[in-house]
Amino acid sequence: MRYIKVQEVQNNYCIEINAEAAGNISFDRGTDVERFNAEIGYWIAEPYWNKGIMTQALRQAVSDYFSQTDVVRIFAKVYAGNFASMRALEKAGFRKTGIYGMSLQKCISLQHC
């Protein structure tokens, strides 16, 4: 597994397995009063589900992002039924912080700080 870095401050990570793109992790940094926060988004191709790859990639990407920026909080929003995604985040050091009950789809909020 390899992470491809293409920017000075890494906002987007390609997860490469056997010379093929297998997934992605990206950060969307807030602005103004939210400038010290970033939302993380990610996906991995189905053949690589439940193998611990995303947990490992999340740990590395979060560590890199914290060391390269002055962000103090990274958060993720996960659909309420996506237990594998929640588990990957929790194994990577995130903790549950709330539930968005009034949104179109119920989402769980997790953060790493």
C-alpha positions in Angstrom: 0.0 0.0 0.0 1.3 3.4 -0.9 0.1 7.0 -0.4 0.7 9.4 -3.2 1.5 13.0 -2.2 1.1 15.7 -4.8 0.7 18.9 -2.8 2.8 20.8 -0.3 0.0 20.6 2.2 -1.7 17.3 1.6 -5.5 17.6 1.3 -6.0 14.5 -0.9 -4.6 11.0 -0.5 -4.8 8.2 -3.1 -4.7 4.8 -1.6 -2.8 2.6 -4.1 -2.6 -1.2 -3.8 -0.7 -3.2 -6.4 -0.2 -0.2 -8.6 -3.9 0.6 -8.8 -6.0 3.2 -7.1 -8.0 1.5 -4.4 -9.4 4.4 -2.4 -9.2 8.0 -1.4 -9.0 10.2 1.7 -9.5 13.9 1.5 -9.7 16.9 3.9 -11.9 19.9 3.6 -10.6 22.7 5.8 -13.1 25.2 7.3 -12.8 28.9 6.8 -13.1 32.0 9.0 -14.0 30.9 12.6 -13.9 27.3 11.5 -10.4 27.5 10.0 -8.9 25.2 12.7 -11.3 22.4 11.8 -11.3 20.0 8.8 -13.8 17.4 7.6 -12.4 14.1 6.5 -14.0 12.1 3.7 -12.9 8.7 2.4 -13.8 5.6 0.4 -12.2 2.3 -0.5 -13.0 -0.1 -3.2 -15.2 -3.1 -2.2 -12.5 -5.8 -2.7 -10.6 -4.1 0.2 -13.4 -3.8 2.7 -12.9 -5.3 6.2 -9.2 -5.8 5.8 -8.0 -3.0 8.1 -6.6 -1.0 5.1 -8.8 2.1 5.6 -8.1 2.2 9.4 -4.4 2.2 8.6 -4.7 4.8 5.9 -6.9 7.0 8.1 -4.3 6.9 10.9 -1.5 7.9 8.5 -3.5 10.6 6.7 -4.7 12.2 10.0 -1.2 12.1 11.4 0.2 13.8 8.3 -2.5 16.4 8.2 -2.1 17.4 11.8 1.7 17.7 11.4 1.4 19.8 8.2 -1.3 22.2 9.3 -2.5 24.2 12.3 -5.8 22.3 12.4 -6.8 21.2 15.9 -9.9 19.2 15.1 -10.7 16.7 12.3 -14.3 15.4 12.1 -16.3 13.0 9.9 -20.0 12.5 9.3 -21.1 8.9 8.8 -24.5 7.6 7.8 -26.1 6.0 10.9 -26.2 2.4 9.5 -22.6 2.4 8.2 -21.1 0.5 11.1 -17.9 -0.5 9.3 -17.1 3.1 8.5 -17.7 4.1 12.2 -15.5 1.3 13.4 -12.7 2.3 11.0 -12.8 5.9 12.4 -12.9 4.7 16.0 -9.9 2.4 15.5 -8.1 5.4 14.0 -8.6 7.4 17.1 -11.9 9.2 16.4 -14.8 9.3 19.0 -18.5 9.8 18.6 -19.6 13.4 19.3 -23.2 13.6 18.2 -26.1 12.6 16.0 -27.6 14.8 13.3 -31.2 13.8 13.7 -32.9 16.6 11.7 -31.0 16.0 8.5 -32.3 14.2 5.4 -30.3 11.1 6.4 -29.4 10.5 10.1 -25.7 10.9 10.5 -23.3 10.2 13.3 -20.5 12.8 14.0 -17.1 11.6 15.0 -14.0 13.8 15.8 -10.3 13.3 16.3 -8.5 16.0 18.3 
